[in-house]
Amino acid sequence: MVQSKLPRRISGNWFGGIAMIFKYLPINWLDIIPDVAVGNAGSVIGGFGPNFQADFRDNPFSPQNGWYAGCILVCLRQVCRK
């Protein structure tokens, strides 16, 4: 899986930006459902979407106090078929 985020500071400890996810799913559907022929060797999915983060930690590398939360909203689609 490849995941990348490009956050920018919105205000204070709030960040927003774009996220990207690409993932290979090595599922052999013929082992699960024998009559399926489409995508039987797995598939590659990917997508882009917004990324939101809140970082209220005292130190991002070795925090002692605070909290961090992130949310990625990505609609994944099949990228290529095998």
C-alpha positions in Angstrom: 0.0 0.0 0.0 1.2 3.5 -0.8 -0.3 6.3 1.2 0.7 10.0 0.9 -0.6 13.2 2.6 0.2 16.8 1.7 -1.0 18.8 4.8 -0.9 22.5 5.2 -1.5 24.5 8.4 -5.0 25.9 8.3 -5.0 27.6 11.7 -3.1 26.9 14.9 -2.9 23.1 15.3 -5.3 22.3 12.5 -4.1 21.0 9.2 -5.8 20.2 5.9 -4.7 19.0 2.5 -4.9 16.2 -0.1 -4.4 12.5 0.5 -3.6 9.7 -2.0 -3.9 6.0 -1.5 -2.9 3.2 -3.9 -3.3 -0.5 -2.8 -2.8 -3.9 -4.5 -5.4 -6.5 -3.4 -4.0 -9.9 -4.2 -7.3 -11.7 -3.9 -7.8 -14.7 -6.0 -11.6 -14.8 -6.4 -11.6 -18.2 -8.0 -10.6 -19.7 -4.7 -13.6 -18.0 -3.0 -16.3 -18.0 -5.7 -15.3 -20.5 -8.5 -17.7 -19.0 -11.2 -16.1 -15.5 -11.1 -13.7 -14.6 -13.9 -13.4 -10.8 -13.7 -10.5 -9.7 -11.5 -9.5 -13.2 -10.5 -5.8 -12.3 -10.1 -6.4 -9.4 -7.8 -6.6 -5.7 -8.6 -5.0 -2.3 -7.9 -7.2 0.4 -6.4 -6.4 4.0 -5.7 -7.9 7.4 -5.1 -7.5 11.0 -3.9 -9.4 13.0 -1.3 -9.3 15.5 1.4 -7.1 15.0 4.5 -7.8 16.7 7.9 -5.5 16.6 11.0 -5.4 18.0 14.5 -2.1 17.9 16.3 -2.2 19.1 20.0 0.9 17.2 21.1 3.7 18.9 23.0 6.3 17.3 20.8 5.5 15.6 17.5 8.5 13.2 17.7 8.4 12.2 21.4 5.1 13.4 22.9 4.5 13.4 26.6 1.1 15.2 26.6 -1.6 16.0 24.1 -3.4 14.2 21.3 -3.4 13.7 17.5 -6.2 12.9 15.2 -6.5 12.5 11.5 -9.2 11.8 8.9 -8.7 10.8 5.3 -11.8 10.7 3.0 -10.9 8.9 -0.1 -13.1 7.3 -2.7 -11.2 4.3 -4.0 -11.6 3.1 -7.6 -10.1 0.2 -9.5 -7.0 1.6 -11.4 -6.0 -1.3 -13.6 -7.4 -4.7 -14.4 -5.5 -7.9 -14.7 
